[in-house]
């Protein structure tokens, strides 16, 4: 279980169309920005559950051969050092590897929307 800003279907589609070039065999995600692990009641965003919020894409990052993500700005707090949405990961890695990305490149800002939720 974790608490996250889960992207709306429209925002997910726009994000993936803009930033994912369909890496062969990779698992495409683009689902959420993690706030924290565990139930929403113990999350720094507990008071925001159910609210729709705005995220702004700032940069694109890649951990070569492992994972790709976009860094986002958002008013919702996150326990991750860099707020991000994992876009895709290789079959031999996990989405959490996006926390290891250090090479970020500025992109044209893109506005996304999501809902703060507890995800089982």
Secondary structure as UniProt FT lines:
FT   STRAND          2..7
FT   HELIX           9..19
FT   TURN            24..25
FT   STRAND          27..28
FT   STRAND          32..37
FT   HELIX           40..42
FT   TURN            44..45
FT   HELIX           46..48
FT   TURN            49..50
FT   STRAND          52..63
FT   TURN            64..66
FT   STRAND          67..74
FT   STRAND          84..89
FT   TURN            91..92
FT   HELIX           95..100
FT   STRAND          104..119
//
